[in-house]
Each structure stands twice: as structure tokens, then as C-alpha cells.
Amino acid sequence: MKIIAMIPARFEASRFPGKLMKNLAGKSVILRTYEATKQSNLFDEVYVVTDSEIIFNEITSNGGKAIKSIKEHESGSDRIAEAVENLDVDIVVNVQGDEPFTQTESLKNLLEVFKTDTKQQVDIASLKIKITDLEEINNPNNVKVVCDEAGFAMYFSRSPIPFARDASKAVYYKHIGIYAFRKKALLKFTQLPVNQLEAAEKLENLRFLANDMTVKMVETNKLAIGIDTPEDLEKANAVFKNN
């Protein structure tokens, strides 16, 4: 089974423009992410997929592999699908370009789903983490997920789900947006139209569920450090400095 990592990377970012090229302990954020993903030793190949000449050159000039997008894309999944269409690969992992501290153990557990899925019942695997803080639970920027007894996602929402009619019984999980796709599932996803649920919540993972695609959720207890703001970059630099 051939497994590759794809790191979709846009230069522009609404909250922190150009963040992937910002300096993180002497290297750019995107290069740090690429190198950390390679060093996990979980993948046969690692690629950065980008529409930016700057990011493309940053990776290739440092000995890495990058693919330049041909078309404009609405989502990272669409960008990756274009890049893998003609590649000989079985599993594609979408690694976030603004998360330079790769969760090797969590990624390993994610890939284990496919290695043990002998009947190929899983289309996509993703991560979740238990949350208990009320502010986190109610924050619409934190996507929540509920699962069936076998650990398959039933619904994703920006709202707190489940509704806590009995607070003592309610358990909440935050969805972590790292996906591992079977190649055929990824290509199928990009051919499907945006449905009403996805349009309402602005969550592409609802397109999976609305079209009977199975999403196996894997629990982790480690939350990645993402870089969404200049303050996040300061914290990340502090982590490197202290290690």
C-alpha cells in the first residue's frame, strides 16, 4: 500500500497574510512543516501542493518536492485531488501547511485504520480530541463531531453537539482537520456538488456524509500547534527556542 502526504499551501491567508513564508526558528513555516512530515518516516513521498511560485520555489530550492496547481481551487482537498489524479498511490494524507509540529503518533494511528481495514469499508479517516471547556464547546470555530458506536462520524457541526439536555451525559469531541483519504474517495469527493448542509455550515466534511462516504474518527489526546496569527508564530518560535 503506497501512502503519500500532501501539504496544500496557499500564500494568501485572510487572518495572517503570507504566514507560510514567515520565519520560524530560521526557516519558513512551510519548510518546517514539510521537513517535519518527511522526518515522521510514515510516508513513501511528501509533496507541497501550491498555487504560489514563492512557496513552490521555497520547497524545491531546499531539496523538497512540490507540485504547482493548474487550476484555482476552493479547498485543500480539491487542490490535492488535482495533484494525485495521475499518481500511483493508495492513501493520501492531507497535512496542514500551518502546523509545523507534526503529530507522528496521531498520524500513525490514522494510517493504521487503513492497514487493518481488510474489507475496505473506510473511505476517509480523521482525528478528534475530547474537549471539556465550555467556551471551546460553544466556539463556532471549533468543529464538533458525533460518532456511532463503531467510531464512524454521524455529523459535524459548528454548534455544540450533542445538545446537553442532561449535562452529566454529554461528551464533546473537537474535529482536527487532518484527513487520510483512499485515492478513489478523494477523487469522488471533488466530483460531488456542494450540498445544503455544507453550504449552511461551511464544512466540506458534510459533503462526505451526505453522499454515504464513511469517515472513521480516531481519538487523539494531542492538539497540534497551528499558526493562524502573529501571536501563534511567537509561541511556535518559543517552542523551538526551548527545545
PyMOL commands that set and color helices and strands:
alter all, ss='L'
color gray80, all
select helices_A, chain A and resi 19-21+29-39+53-60+76-84+104-115+134-138+167-169+183-191+196-201+205-210+230-242
alter helices_A, ss='H'
color red, helices_A
select strands_A, chain A and resi 3-9+23-24+27-28+45-50+66-68+91-94+124-131+144-147+153-157+172-182+215-219
alter strands_A, ss='S'
color yellow, strands_A
deselect
rebuild
show_as cartoon
